Amino acid sequence: MTYILYGDKGSGAFSAEAVLAEAGAPYEFKRISLEKNEQREPSFLAINPSGKMPALRLPEGGIVTESLAILLTLADHFPNARLLPPQAGPVRTQAYRWLAFMASEIYPMVEISDYPERFVEKDQAKALREKARERIRERLLIVERMVAGPWFLPTGFSIVDIYAAMFSRWRGSIGSKWLEEGHIPHLEALALEVSHRPAVAPVWQRHFGG
Ligand SMILES: N[C@@H](CCC(=O)N[C@@H](CS)C(=O)NCC(=O)O)C(=O)O
């Protein structure tokens, strides 16, 4: 009864792997290299026709794609791991709100920042990348202001922390200089906490290094 996670190091697969680790779930990690464009190969498109990672094969069969859907599915599968605040309570609503914000307002900008030439002609790609980076930064600042501290939610650790920590790590998509200027100290502190969680630490190390 093993989960199979498809993804690459440092990609959105981090969030799924960190949650599998937190839940103590048995899983295998199947590497799909972004550098080699393996996400566009027929064997992976058969798993996720959109050519995006992460994708998760469930022990009972079936595939889940979309990072947020994967995180919520795992939170459902492992209720004892308390990966979300109590069901139907006000903090659960906030968890959904900010998970959805990151999935729908930040994640799509990452594709534009990473692959601007998919959207415009080559001579406009640099300018588009800069616009996408600006939108990501703007939206990270909104998330930054919502951090209760030390975790995102006032009720403690949850999958929101794993997701937020991941978005704060994507230097290439955000712009290293901006990150070094220290605009998101609460998210940085939260990411550090996430990286030190015993179950997550080895996963963090593999995806993001020290
Ligand atoms: N909506 C998807 C987005 C996933 C996504 O964009 N993943 C990136 C890696 S972080 C990817 O697979 N990029 C490859 C590509 O766009 O070709 C999700 O939430 O899982």
The ligand as a Gaussian input file, in Angstrom:
#p B3LYP/6-31G(d) Opt

LIG

0 1
 N       -1.391000      23.587000     -11.030000
 C       -0.288000      22.701000     -10.872000
 C        0.984000      23.426000     -11.279000
 C        2.173000      22.493000     -11.254000
 C        3.407000      23.076000     -11.908000
 O        3.372000      24.123000     -12.569000
 N        4.504000      22.347000     -11.723000
 C        5.749000      22.717000     -12.346000
 C        6.940000      22.327000     -11.467000
 S        6.961000      23.239000      -9.954000
 C        5.907000      21.932000     -13.623000
 O        5.574000      20.770000     -13.670000
 N        6.439000      22.589000     -14.664000
 C        6.760000      21.951000     -15.866000
 C        6.228000      22.656000     -17.078000
 O        5.463000      23.640000     -16.929000
 O        6.577000      22.212000     -18.170000
 C       -0.201000      22.199000      -9.429000
 O       -0.633000      22.900000      -8.519000
 O        0.264000      21.072000      -9.229000

